[in-house]
Amino acid sequence: MIFSILILGFLWTFQVLFLDHFYKYSKIHDIESVAKIIQKNQDSKQLESIINNAAFDKSVCVEVVGSNFTTLYASSFFGKGCFTGKEEQVRYKYDFITSGLNQTTYQLVNPKFDNDTLVYALKLDSGSYAFINTSLEPIDSTVGILTTQLIIVTVIVLLLSFIIAYFISNYISDPIVKINKAAKKMAGGEFNVVFDTGTSISEINELEHTLNYTRDELEKTEELRRDLMANVSHDLKTPLTMIKAYAEMSIDLHEKDKKKQKEDMNIIIDEVDRLTILVNDILELSKMQSNINDLQKEEFDLIHLIEEIIHRYKFLQETENYIFEFHHPEDEVTIYADRKKLEQVIYNLINNAINYTGEDNKIIINIIEEQETILVEIKDTGKGIKEEDLPYIWDRYYKNKKKHKRNLVGTGLGLSIVKNALQLHNYEYGVTSEKNKGSCFYFKIPKENNKED
């Protein structure tokens, strides 16, 4: 509507208010252009023909007179609304010839038609003078006609603008209003909203797709937040409860029994160790995701590193009959990487396998030398991971809904730490899983990177 009003405003301004000025400017331009033609061709033998043609083209009257006011040439168009008053002619001609000017413009009243006339006077090189005049027709009636037309046009345009704007705005704004309402609900925590207005506007459809994707991601984030609170609360509550209970037992029940007190202290130490692992995992993951933990690369034997990690689980092999199968090449496998971070990766992957392996308590670790990479695999024999869960297992605090076999040192952060450490090294990694046959977590170390920078 505003755009239509602006266009109509311009039309009213230029077609009505400034029409007289434009008309006068156009007439001045016409007689000036004829004057230039005469001045350019004043020495031509065909000057009279040139004058006639120019006068006819521009609808002006041209008269060339000598210094004694005698007419030398006159356009054939002369007499049709031209300035013909003899007395007035002599007066403005006399004024110009005696003025010494080369050119000037007069606006006079033509007594024959009682209308304004523009006269352009030009001194020629031959000593003669050209007088070009054109009548300024009254345009009041023209302005009146244009005003009437513009009133009709204005009413029609505004009406059409309103109707078109109403339908277009509804067509475009209704889906946006619906999207806005759904977005406010989503902002309030309702993640069951669906952004689908049924519109055929491609930009809005793209916005709906983006908002639906955002909703899904926010829903995952909210679920992870709830899991975080539950997992961390559980992981903190259990050892704290144990610490408090055994501390009270040590004071109240085992005050005189040094052996029991020592056992109580050992349990307290174990639980503090669990808390330390949880806090360290959180800090380690935070460092990695903040990109403040640079790689400290060095050369080391990957086989020896994994053997050291497996040795830490000797108590599980002795007390719970866990089996660790480690398959590797006979020679050393020397790599150039951050030893501490790869140790975390392998340690967390083995922990994960211990927590989820099958009843045979078997964990399989393989080092396979391929043509361009060194493949490291950690396998369990558990129930496997559902296909729909595979994309999310690397998320922090994500835990499989099924109960895992044991609650060894799990914090829900292990695989997220693995992911970040491997990404820092730019190693390819992933997981494959088969129902009731277990899962295989793997990563590949490029051989070309196994040398100092």
KOLFI-48609 format. One line per 5 residues: for each residue z, x, y of N, C-alpha, C. Coordinates in pm, whole numbers, plus 50000, padded with zeros to 5 digits. Layout:
% residues N
Z:X:Y:Z:X:Y:Z:X:Y; ...
END
This chain:
% residues 453
50000:50083:49880:50000:50000:50000:50000:50087:50126; 50085:50191:50125:50092:50281:50241:49959:50352:50261; 49899:50395:50148:49769:50462:50157:49663:50369:50215; 49663:50244:50171:49565:50147:50223:49587:50123:50372; 49713:50111:50413:49745:50088:50554:49699:50206:50639
49718:50329:50587:49673:50447:50661:49522:50447:50680; 49447:50413:50572:49301:50408:50581:49258:50302:50682; 49319:50185:50674:49285:50078:50769:49321:50117:50911; 49433:50188:50927:49472:50234:51060:49368:50327:51120; 49315:50417:51037:49208:50505:51085:49084:50424:51125
49049:50326:51044:48932:50243:51076:48950:50170:51209; 49067:50109:51227:49095:50039:51354:49089:50136:51472; 49147:50253:51455:49151:50350:51564:49013:50396:51606; 48931:50433:51508:48802:50492:51540:48692:50389:51561; 48703:50273:51497:48598:50171:51510:48622:50078:51630
48744:50067:51678:48773:49975:51788:48825:50049:51911; 48935:50120:51897:48998:50181:52014:48912:50292:52075; 48851:50376:51991:48776:50491:52040:48625:50470:52033; 48580:50348:52005:48437:50324:51991:48361:50355:52121; 48419:50314:52236:48355:50338:52365:48338:50488:52392
48442:50566:52359:48436:50711:52380:48331:50775:52290; 48327:50731:52162:48227:50785:52070:48084:50749:52114; 48069:50627:52163:47937:50582:52207:47888:50666:52325; 47978:50687:52421:47942:50766:52538:47913:50911:52499; 47994:50966:52409:47973:51103:52364:47838:51116:52294
47801:51014:52216:47674:51016:52144:47556:51014:52242; 47566:50933:52345:47459:50925:52444:47444:51056:52521; 47558:51116:52557:47553:51245:52627:47486:51350:52538; 47521:51345:52412:47461:51441:52318:47310:51421:52308; 47264:51295:52312:47121:51266:52303:47044:51323:52421
47095:51297:52544:47020:51343:52661:47027:51496:52675; 47137:51556:52628:47147:51702:52632:47049:51766:52533; 47032:51705:52418:46938:51759:52321:46794:51748:52371; 46761:51637:52441:46627:51623:52500:46608:51727:52610; 46713:51752:52689:46705:51852:52796:46675:51990:52739
46735:52023:52626:46710:52153:52565:46564:52164:52518; 46512:52054:52465:46372:52054:52419:46278:52078:52537; 46305:52008:52650:46220:52024:52770:46230:52166:52823; 46352:52218:52827:46372:52352:52880:46303:52457:52794; 46304:52434:52666:46242:52529:52573:46090:52525:52582
46034:52409:52611:45887:52392:52610:45829:52368:52749; 45901:52407:52856:45857:52373:52992:45726:52441:53032; 45691:52551:52965:45565:52618:52997:45451:52576:52906; 45480:52483:52817:45378:52440:52723:45276:52348:52791; 45150:52360:52747:45045:52273:52801:45061:52130:52749
45137:52115:52640:45158:51983:52580:45295:51927:52617; 45344:51967:52733:45478:51925:52774:45490:51774:52781; 45387:51708:52833:45395:51563:52847:45408:51496:52710; 45332:51544:52611:45342:51488:52476:45480:51516:52415; 45529:51635:52439:45663:51671:52387:45770:51583:52448
45756:51558:52582:45852:51470:52651:45849:51331:52592; 45730:51278:52569:45719:51143:52513:45784:51132:52374; 45757:51230:52290:45813:51227:52154:45966:51236:52154; 46018:51328:52236:46164:51345:52243:46231:51221:52300; 46169:51162:52404:46226:51042:52465:46229:50926:52367
46121:50914:52288:46112:50805:52192:46216:50823:52080; 46230:50949:52034:46325:50976:51925:46468:50944:51966; 46503:50976:52088:46641:50960:52132:46664:50833:52216; 46559:50755:52236:46569:50631:52317:46621:50660:52456; 46560:50760:52522:46598:50795:52660:46472:50791:52747
46495:50796:52877:46385:50798:52973:46381:50935:53041; 46262:50992:53055:46247:51126:53114:46147:51119:53230; 46185:51182:53341:46097:51190:53457:46103:51332:53512; 45986:51394:53533:45979:51528:53592:45919:51514:53731; 45992:51563:53832:45946:51549:53972:45938:51686:54037
45857:51691:54139:45847:51814:54217:45955:51818:54323; 45953:51927:54401:46056:51944:54505:46041:51842:54617; 45921:51778:54626:45899:51676:54729:45921:51535:54673; 45991:51528:54557:46027:51401:54492:45907:51327:54433; 45793:51398:54420:45674:51336:54360:45686:51344:54207
45659:51232:54138:45667:51230:53993:45550:51306:53933; 45580:51407:53853:45478:51487:53786:45450:51434:53646; 45558:51405:53571:45547:51346:53437:45649:51235:53424; 45618:51135:53344:45714:51029:53313:45690:50986:53169; 45795:50973:53091:45779:50934:52950:45724:50793:52942
45646:50769:52836:45588:50636:52817:45696:50532:52790; 45814:50581:52753:45925:50492:52725:45991:50444:52854; 45947:50501:52966:46008:50473:53096:45990:50325:53132; 46096:50265:53183:46089:50126:53226:46167:50033:53136; 46196:50073:53009:46269:49989:52915:46417:50019:52926
46478:49959:53026:46620:49980:53049:46649:50108:53121; 46546:50171:53177:46567:50299:53245:46607:50276:53390; 46654:50383:53449:46695:50377:53589:46568:50374:53675; 46543:50262:53750:46418:50249:53828:46442:50215:53974; 46567:50205:54015:46593:50171:54156:46547:50283:54247
46452:50252:54331:46390:50356:54413:46488:50425:54505; 46567:50344:54574:46660:50403:54671:46764:50489:54600; 46815:50436:54490:46916:50511:54415:46854:50637:54355; 46727:50626:54311:46658:50741:54255:46650:50853:54357; 46606:50818:54476:46591:50918:54581:46726:50981:54613
46831:50902:54612:46964:50954:54650:47012:51059:54550; 47015:51026:54418:47071:51123:54323:46974:51240:54302; 46841:51212:54320:46747:51323:54309:46763:51419:54426; 46777:51361:54544:46796:51442:54664:46925:51524:54652; 47034:51459:54603:47163:51530:54587:47149:51650:54494
47078:51631:54383:47066:51741:54286:46975:51852:54337; 46857:51812:54395:46761:51913:54439:46820:51999:54550; 46898:51939:54636:46957:52015:54749:47089:52083:54711; 47141:52054:54593:47272:52112:54554:47262:52257:54510; 47141:52298:54464:47124:52434:54415:47174:52453:54272
47219:52344:54206:47266:52353:54068:47150:52360:53971; 47172:52417:53856:47070:52422:53752:47073:52297:53664; 47192:52237:53651:47204:52116:53570:47332:52044:53605; 47331:51915:53590:47451:51835:53612:47429:51696:53552; 47538:51617:53548:47531:51484:53488:47586:51383:53587
47518:51267:53598:47562:51160:53687:47585:51034:53602; 47682:50954:53640:47698:50821:53581:47684:50719:53694; 47573:50642:53689:47540:50551:53798:47528:50410:53745; 47521:50315:53838:47500:50175:53802:47354:50141:53827; 47287:50094:53725:47145:50055:53736:47140:49915:53799
47090:49903:53922:47091:49773:53990:47001:49670:53921; 46904:49716:53847:46811:49622:53783:46879:49547:53669; 46961:49620:53589:47026:49557:53474:47178:49544:53493; 47224:49599:53608:47367:49593:53638:47451:49654:53525; 47408:49768:53477:47485:49836:53372:47495:49985:53406
47589:50050:53343:47609:50193:53367:47495:50272:53304; 47456:50378:53374:47348:50465:53325:47390:50610:53339; 47363:50687:53234:47389:50831:53238:47260:50901:53277; 47270:50993:53375:47154:51070:53419:47188:51218:53406; 47099:51289:53336:47115:51434:53320:47005:51502:53399
47045:51582:53499:46948:51649:53587:46937:51795:53548; 46813:51848:53538:46788:51983:53493:46682:52049:53579; 46709:52167:53631:46613:52242:53712:46528:52328:53618; 46394:52318:53630:46301:52393:53547:46257:52520:53618; 46205:52616:53539:46164:52744:53596:46048:52730:53695
45965:52629:53677:45846:52611:53764:45881:52556:53901; 46010:52530:53924:46051:52475:54053:46053:52323:54052; 46016:52265:53939:46023:52119:53925:46159:52082:53864; 46182:51950:53858:46312:51902:53813:46291:51790:53711; 46375:51797:53601:46368:51692:53498:46492:51606:53510
46469:51473:53508:46581:51379:53513:46573:51292:53386; 46675:51303:53303:46681:51230:53175:46792:51127:53187; 46757:51000:53163:46861:50898:53176:46856:50801:53059; 46972:50745:53031:46985:50644:52924:47092:50545:52966; 47066:50421:52934:47161:50317:52973:47278:50312:52875
47396:50283:52927:47515:50262:52844:47531:50112:52825; 47484:50065:52709:47489:49922:52684:47633:49875:52674; 47665:49758:52725:47799:49702:52709:47828:49683:52560; 47942:49732:52513:47974:49723:52370:48093:49630:52345; 48131:49550:52445:48244:49459:52426:48217:49361:52311
48093:49308:52307:48060:49215:52201:48063:49284:52065; 48016:49409:52063:48019:49486:51937:48162:49508:51891; 48250:49545:51987:48392:49564:51954:48453:49436:51900; 48415:49324:51961:48466:49195:51914:48426:49165:51771; 48297:49191:51742:48247:49169:51605:48320:49260:51506
48333:49388:51543:48401:49483:51454:48547:49443:51433; 48612:49395:51540:48752:49353:51528:48766:49240:51428; 48677:49141:51438:48681:49028:51345:48661:49076:51201; 48561:49163:51184:48534:49215:51050:48654:49293:50996; 48713:49375:51082:48826:49456:51037:48947:49371:51001
48966:49260:51073:49077:49170:51037:49057:49115:50896; 48934:49072:50870:48904:49018:50736:48920:49127:50630; 48864:49246:50659:48873:49357:50564:49019:49396:50541; 49098:49399:50648:49240:49436:50637:49315:49341:50545; 49295:49212:50565:49364:49113:50481:49324:49130:50334
49191:49143:50310:49143:49155:50171:49195:49284:50107; 49186:49397:50181:49229:49526:50125:49379:49526:50095; 49460:49475:50189:49605:49472:50166:49640:49383:50048; 49572:49270:50037:49599:49180:49925:49562:49247:49792; 49441:49306:49788:49399:49376:49666:49491:49494:49636
49530:49566:49741:49620:49681:49721:49751:49636:49659; 49804:49526:49709:49931:49475:49656:49917:49437:49509; 49809:49365:49477:49789:49320:49338:49770:49440:49245; 49681:49533:49286:49654:49650:49202:49779:49736:49189; 49848:49758:49302:49970:49840:49300:50076:49778:49210
50086:49646:49214:50187:49577:49133:50161:49601:48983; 50036:49584:48941:50005:49601:48800:50011:49748:48757; 49959:49835:48844:49964:49978:48809:50108:50027:48802; 50189:49987:48900:50328:50032:48901:50403:49981:48778; 50375:49857:48740:50438:49805:48619:50391:49881:48496
50261:49909:48492:50203:49977:48377:50262:50118:48362; 50285:50184:48476:50336:50321:48471:50488:50325:48476; 50549:50244:48564:50692:50257:48586:50777:50191:48479; 50729:50083:48418:50808:50017:48314:50844:50112:48200; 50745:50189:48146:50783:50286:48042:50882:50391:48092
50865:50433:48218:50956:50533:48273:51097:50477:48287; 51107:50351:48330:51238:50286:48341:51305:50279:48204; 51226:50243:48101:51282:50236:47966:51327:50373:47918; 51244:50474:47946:51280:50610:47907:51408:50654:47979; 51418:50618:48107:51536:50656:48185:51663:50593:48128
51655:50465:48090:51771:50397:48032:51812:50462:47900; 51710:50493:47817:51740:50557:47688:51799:50697:47710; 51747:50769:47811:51797:50904:47840:51944:50899:47884; 51979:50797:47963:52119:50783:48006:52210:50757:47887; 52161:50675:47792:52240:50651:47671:52259:50781:47593
52150:50859:47583:52158:50986:47511:52255:51081:47581; 52252:51080:47715:52345:51165:47790:52489:51124:47766; 52510:50995:47733:52644:50946:47704:52688:50971:47561; 52603:51037:47482:52641:51071:47346:52582:50983:47239; 52497:50885:47277:52432:50800:47178:52302:50867:47133
52303:50920:47012:52186:50993:46963:52100:50910:46870; 52129:50780:46863:52046:50692:46780:51936:50625:46861; 51923:50664:46989:51818:50604:47072:51682:50659:47030; 51579:50576:47049:51443:50615:47016:51358:50602:47141; 51289:50708:47177:51201:50705:47294:51062:50663:47247
51034:50534:47257:50905:50480:47216:50878:50354:47298; 50798:50368:47403:50768:50255:47491:50639:50185:47453; 50562:50243:47362:50436:50181:47321:50326:50193:47424; 50342:50280:47521:50240:50294:47625:50123:50378:47575; 50009:50363:47640:49891:50442:47603:49869:50558:47700
49962:50581:47792:49952:50691:47888:49990:50820:47817; 49897:50914:47810:49919:51035:47731:50036:51118:47783; 50052:51126:47916:50161:51206:47973:50297:51149:47935; 50308:51016:47937:50436:50953:47900:50459:50968:47750; 50352:50959:47670:50367:50981:47526:50418:51122:47497
50366:51218:47573:50412:51357:47556:50558:51371:47596; 50596:51302:47704:50736:51303:47747:50826:51242:47640; 50780:51132:47579:50857:51068:47472:50877:51164:47354; 50768:51233:47319:50777:51328:47208:50879:51437:47241; 50874:51490:47364:50968:51595:47405:51112:51545:47403
51134:51423:47452:51270:51368:47455:51321:51337:47315; 51234:51291:47227:51275:51268:47088:51315:51399:47022; 51236:51505:47051:51271:51637:46998:51405:51685:47056; 51423:51663:47187:51549:51702:47252:51666:51626:47191; 51645:51496:47166:51750:51415:47103:51790:51473:46968
51690:51509:46887:51718:51564:46754:51796:51694:46764; 51754:51779:46861:51823:51907:46876:51966:51888:46927; 51984:51794:47020:52119:51766:47070:52207:51709:46961; 52146:51626:46876:52222:51568:46766:52268:51678:46670; 52177:51774:46643:52216:51887:46558:52327:51968:46624
52312:51991:46755:52413:52068:46827:52549:51999:46823; 52546:51866:46841:52670:51790:46836:52732:51796:46697; 52647:51788:46595:52699:51797:46458:52757:51934:46431; 52687:52038:46481:52739:52173:46465:52870:52192:46541; 52880:52127:46657:53005:52137:46734:53120:52076:46657
53093:51958:46597:53199:51894:46518:53236:51980:46396; 53132:52036:46333:53159:52124:46219:53238:52246:46263; 53203:52299:46381:53276:52414:46434:53425:52383:46449; 53453:52269:46511:53593:52232:46531:53665:52214:46398; 53595:52148:46304:53658:52124:46174:53675:52255:46097
53569:52337:46094:53575:52460:46016:53674:52560:46072; 53664:52583:46204:53755:52680:46265:53899:52631:46258; 53918:52500:46281:54053:52445:46271:54109:52466:46130; 54023:52439:46030:54067:52458:45891:54092:52604:45861; 53997:52689:45904:54012:52831:45875:54131:52894:45946
54168:52839:46060:54287:52889:46131:54415:52827:46078; 54408:52699:46048:54529:52626:46007:54585:52677:45875; 54494:52698:45777:54541:52738:45644:54617:52871:45646; 54560:52981:45699:54637:53106:45700:54761:53100:45788; 54752:53027:45900:54872:53016:45985:54984:52943:45912
54949:52838:45840:55049:52765:45762:55111:52855:45656; 55023:52932:45589:55072:53023:45485:55163:53130:45545; 55121:53186:45658:55203:53290:45722:55342:53235:45757; 55342:53116:45818:55471:53056:45856:55556:53028:45732; 55495:52971:45627:55570:52934:45507:55632:53055:45440
55550:53163:45422:55603:53281:45354:55700:53358:45441; 55683:53351:45571:55782:53415:45660:55917:53344:45649; 55914:53210:45645:56039:53134:45630:56101:53159:45493; 56017:53165:45388:56070:53193:45254:56135:53330:45249; 56071:53427:45315:56124:53563:45314:56261:53569:45381
56278:53487:45485:56406:53487:45558:56511:53402:45486; 56472:53282:45443:56571:53186:45391:56599:53203:45242; 56498:53234:45162:56515:53233:45016:56519:53372:44955; 56449:53467:45016:56438:53599:44956:56502:53707:45041; 56604:53667:45113:56668:53763:45204:56723:53884:45130
56775:53860:45009:56837:53970:44932:56746:54022:44821; 56631:53958:44801:56540:53999:44694:56424:54079:44757; 56437:54210:44753:56337:54296:44818:56199:54282:44754; 56198:54262:44621:56070:54249:44552:55996:54124:44599; 56069:54012:44606:56008:53887:44653:55966:53899:44800
56050:53964:44879:56016:53983:45020:55886:54063:45035; 55869:54165:44949:55747:54245:44952:55626:54161:44916; 55643:54074:44815:55533:53984:44777:55499:53890:44893; 55605:53839:44959:55582:53750:45074:55505:53824:45185; 55546:53948:45211:55480:54026:45316:55334:54054:45281
55308:54081:45152:55170:54106:45110:55082:53983:45132; 55138:53866:45100:55062:53741:45122:55038:53720:45271; 55141:53746:45351:55125:53733:45497:55016:53827:45548; 55016:53951:45495:54915:54048:45536:54775:54000:45498; 54763:53945:45376:54632:53893:45332:54583:53782:45424
54674:53693:45461:54634:53582:45548:54598:53631:45688; 54671:53732:45736:54636:53792:45866:54498:53856:45858; 54468:53917:45743:54336:53976:45724:54228:53868:45733; 54255:53750:45676:54158:53640:45684:54135:53597:45829; 54247:53592:45904:54233:53558:46046:54154:53665:46120
54178:53790:46087:54107:53901:46151:53958:53893:46123; 53923:53860:45998:53782:53847:45961:53716:53736:46042; 53786:53622:46055:53731:53509:46131:53707:53549:46277; 53808:53610:46338:53795:53649:46479:53685:53754:46496; 53680:53850:46404:53577:53954:46413:53438:53896:46396
53423:53799:46305:53292:53735:46286:53248:53664:46413; 53341:53593:46476:53308:53521:46599:53268:53620:46709; 53344:53728:46722:53313:53828:46824:53181:53898:46795; 53156:53929:46668:53032:53998:46631:52910:53912:46660; 52920:53785:46623:52808:53694:46648:52784:53676:46796
52892:53668:46873:52879:53653:47019:52810:53774:47079; 52845:53894:47032:52781:54016:47082:52633:54016:47051; 52601:53982:46926:52460:53985:46885:52377:53887:46966; 52428:53765:46985:52351:53662:47054:52348:53686:47204; 52435:53773:47255:52432:53808:47397:52348:53933:47422
52292:53989:47313:52208:54109:47322:52279:54228:47388; 52412:54233:47367:52486:54347:47423:52521:54447:47313; 52479:54416:47192:52510:54503:47079:52385:54581:47041; 52368:54699:47093:52250:54779:47065:52256:54837:46925; 52139:54867:46872:52132:54928:46739:52166:55076:46748
52249:55121:46656:52282:55263:46643:52220:55312:46512; 52094:55350:46519:52020:55383:46397:52055:55523:46346; 52051:55534:46213:52073:55662:46147:52009:55656:46009; 51990:55770:45948:51936:55774:45813:52050:55766:45712; 52033:55684:45609:52134:55673:45503:52068:55617:45378
52140:55634:45265:52090:55588:45136:52132:55443:45115; 52034:55353:45106:52062:55211:45090:52132:55182:44956; 52095:55254:44850:52159:55232:44719:52307:55265:44726; 52339:55377:44787:52479:55419:44798:52560:55317:44881; 52500:55264:44987:52568:55166:45071:52602:55041:44989
52507:54990:44913:52532:54867:44835:52636:54894:44726; 52632:55013:44664:52733:55045:44562:52874:55046:44622; 52886:55098:44744:53017:55097:44812:53065:54954:44835; 52973:54865:44877:53012:54725:44904:53053:54656:44774; 52977:54679:44667:53011:54615:44538:53148:54662:44490
53180:54788:44518:53308:54841:44473:53427:54766:44536; 53407:54711:44652:53516:54637:44718:53555:54513:44638; 53463:54465:44554:53490:54343:44479:53539:54374:44337; 53591:54494:44318:53638:54532:44185:53747:54439:44136; 53833:54392:44230:53944:54303:44190:53889:54171:44136
53771:54125:44189:53711:54003:44136:53655:54025:43996; 53601:54143:43975:53548:54174:43842:53660:54181:43738; 53775:54231:43781:53886:54248:43688:53966:54119:43668; 53983:54042:43778:54070:53924:43768:53996:53795:43738; 53871:53783:43781:53799:53656:43764:53667:53675:43690
53648:53792:43632:53532:53820:43547:53398:53801:43619; 53393:53841:43746:53265:53837:43817:53177:53951:43770; 53047:53922:43761:52950:54021:43715:52854:54053:43829; 52843:54181:43862:52750:54225:43967:52641:54309:43901; 52519:54253:43897:52405:54326:43843:52327:54388:43960
52319:54518:43959:52251:54589:44067:52132:54665:44010; 52011:54622:44046:51888:54685:43998:51823:54759:44115; 51793:54887:44092:51739:54967:44201:51658:55082:44145; 51573:55146:44228:51497:55263:44181:51592:55377:44143; 51544:55467:44061:51628:55579:44016:51656:55676:44130
51558:55697:44215:51577:55790:44327:51648:55721:44442; 51688:55803:44537:51748:55750:44659:51647:55665:44736; 51698:55563:44807:51615:55484:44897:51669:55508:45038; 51609:55606:45105:51658:55643:45239:51589:55557:45344; 51670:55497:45429:51616:55414:45537:51674:55460:45670
51608:55420:45777:51654:55453:45912:51685:55322:45983; 51816:55289:45995:51858:55161:46051:52002:55173:46099; 52053:55062:46150:52194:55058:46192:52278:55032:46068; 52349:55135:46020:52423:55126:45894:52528:55015:45900; 52600:55008:46011:52709:54910:46020:52656:54768:46012
52545:54742:46079:52492:54605:46081:52431:54568:45945; 52361:54662:45882:52308:54632:45749:52421:54614:45649; 52530:54686:45668:52647:54666:45584:52700:54524:45599; 52704:54476:45723:52746:54337:45748:52652:54238:45681; 52521:54266:45690:52422:54177:45630:52444:54165:45480
52451:54279:45412:52464:54279:45266:52599:54222:45223; 52706:54259:45297:52840:54209:45267:52845:54057:45278; 52787:54002:45385:52789:53857:45403:52703:53785:45300; 52589:53844:45263:52503:53782:45163:52569:53783:45025; 52639:53892:44993:52711:53897:44864:52827:53798:44866
52899:53790:44979:53007:53691:44993:52954:53550:44968; 52839:53521:45031:52778:53389:45015:52743:53362:44869; 52689:53463:44802:52654:53448:44660:52779:53425:44575; 52887:53497:44606:53013:53478:44531:53064:53335:44547; 53056:53283:44669:53108:53149:44697:53029:53039:44627
52899:53062:44603:52815:52954:44553:52753:52981:44416; 52789:53091:44349:52724:53121:44221:52771:53024:44113; 52702:53030:43998:52731:52936:43890:52853:52975:43809; 52871:52903:43696:52988:52925:43612:52985:53061:43543; 52870:53125:43537:52863:53257:43474:52914:53367:43566
52948:53332:43690:53004:53429:43786:52913:53551:43807; 52782:53527:43804:52689:53639:43813:52625:53646:43951; 52623:53767:44005:52553:53795:44130:52455:53909:44102; 52330:53889:44142:52225:53987:44113:52174:54046:44246; 52175:54179:44253:52125:54248:44372:52008:54336:44329
51894:54320:44397:51775:54398:44364:51726:54476:44485; 51685:54600:44462:51610:54677:44560:51475:54707:44497; 51368:54655:44560:51234:54670:44504:51146:54740:44607; 51089:54852:44567:50998:54925:44657:50858:54866:44645; 50812:54802:44754:50676:54749:44757:50586:54850:44828
50458:54812:44847:50363:54906:44903:50399:54946:45046; 50438:54848:45128:50466:54875:45269:50610:54848:45309; 50686:54783:45221:50823:54747:45256:50919:54777:45140; 51047:54773:45175:51154:54780:45074:51220:54643:45072; 51209:54573:44960:51260:54438:44946:51402:54442:44891
51494:54374:44962:51633:54362:44916:51659:54215:44886; 51708:54187:44763:51736:54049:44720:51880:54038:44675; 51945:53928:44714:52079:53893:44665:52070:53753:44609; 52092:53741:44476:52074:53614:44407:52205:53562:44352; 52218:53429:44350:52328:53364:44278:52269:53271:44173
52354:53216:44089:52308:53127:43981:52364:52987:43998; 52388:52947:44122:52451:52818:44149:52354:52701:44145; 52392:52593:44211:52314:52469:44207:52194:52472:44301; 52184:52573:44384:52070:52582:44476:52094:52506:44605; 51997:52515:44694:52006:52452:44826:51895:52347:44836
51930:52230:44887:51828:52126:44904:51721:52174:45002; 51599:52130:44976:51487:52174:45060:51506:52134:45205; 51563:52014:45230:51582:51969:45367:51691:52047:45440; 51776:52118:45363:51882:52197:45426:51840:52340:45458; 51732:52385:45398:51691:52526:45413:51671:52570:45558
51609:52485:45647:51588:52533:45785:51717:52551:45864; 51830:52495:45815:51952:52494:45897:52060:52590:45847; 52038:52652:45732:52147:52731:45674:52179:52855:45757; 52086:52896:45845:52110:53014:45928:52187:52979:46055; 52208:52850:46082:52280:52810:46203:52427:52842:46190
52487:52878:46303:52629:52910:46300:52710:52786:46260; 52810:52808:46180:52904:52706:46131:52839:52601:46043; 52711:52621:46006:52649:52524:45916:52700:52553:45776; 52746:52449:45707:52791:52462:45570:52730:52353:45485; 52696:52390:45361:52641:52291:45269:52745:52184:45245
52700:52060:45236:52794:51948:45220:52867:51955:45085; 52805:52017:44984:52873:52026:44855:52982:52131:44863; 53084:52116:44781:53194:52212:44780:53146:52343:44720; 53179:52452:44784:53142:52579:44723:53249:52620:44624; 53215:52717:44544:53297:52750:44428:53434:52804:44465
53437:52889:44564:53565:52946:44606:53567:52961:44758; 53684:52971:44812:53699:52989:44956:53750:53130:44980; 53661:53225:44954:53703:53365:44955:53736:53412:45096; 53636:53439:45171:53656:53481:45311:53555:53410:45398; 53513:53290:45363:53409:53220:45437:53456:53171:45571
53371:53190:45674:53402:53140:45808:53293:53049:45861; 53184:53033:45786:53072:52953:45837:52983:53030:45932; 53015:53160:45950:52938:53242:46044:52854:53348:45974; 52876:53365:45843:52814:53477:45772:52663:53482:45783; 52595:53371:45752:52449:53371:45753:52394:53382:45896
52468:53329:45994:52425:53343:46132:52432:53489:46177; 52535:53562:46130:52546:53705:46159:52432:53780:46092; 52401:53743:45966:52288:53803:45894:52159:53784:45973; 52134:53660:46017:52013:53628:46091:52000:53714:46216; 52106:53723:46295:52100:53798:46421:52083:53947:46398
52151:54002:46296:52138:54145:46268:51997:54179:46223; 51937:54095:46137:51801:54121:46090:51699:54103:46201; 51724:54007:46290:51634:53989:46404:51640:54109:46499; 51758:54166:46516:51770:54286:46600:51686:54401:46542; 51678:54408:46407:51598:54512:46341:51450:54475:46328
51417:54347:46363:51281:54296:46344:51239:54298:46197; 51334:54267:46109:51304:54260:45966:51266:54118:45929; 51170:54108:45838:51138:53976:45782:51250:53935:45686; 51290:53808:45692:51398:53761:45605:51373:53616:45567; 51446:53569:45468:51429:53430:45427:51513:53397:45305
51488:53279:45250:51562:53234:45133:51471:53145:45049; 51482:53160:44919:51416:53068:44825:51525:53010:44736; 51504:52886:44694:51607:52821:44613:51543:52725:44516; 51603:52716:44399:51555:52624:44295:51674:52547:44241; 51658:52417:44229:51767:52330:44187:51824:52373:44052
51957:52388:44050:52034:52423:43929:52001:52562:43874; 51927:52644:43953:51898:52779:43910:51944:52884:44011; 51987:52838:44128:52041:52931:44225:51951:52958:44343; 51998:53048:44429:51926:53082:44552:51908:53232:44559; 51802:53271:44630:51773:53413:44650:51754:53439:44799
51846:53514:44857:51833:53556:44997:51771:53697:44997; 51678:53719:45089:51608:53846:45088:51577:53892:45231; 51554:54021:45243:51498:54076:45367:51415:54198:45331; 51319:54230:45421:51225:54338:45395:51235:54444:45504; 51249:54569:45459:51259:54682:45552:51124:54754:45553
51052:54752:45665:50922:54823:45669:50940:54973:45648; 50859:55031:45562:50870:55175:45533:50833:55259:45654; 50738:55212:45736:50695:55290:45850:50803:55305:45955; 50907:55219:45950:51017:55229:46046:51131:55316:45996; 51120:55367:45873:51227:55445:45815:51219:55593:45854
51210:55612:45983:51211:55749:46036:51265:55744:46177; 51316:55854:46224:51376:55858:46358:51271:55840:46464; 51311:55765:46571:51217:55742:46683:51191:55873:46756
END
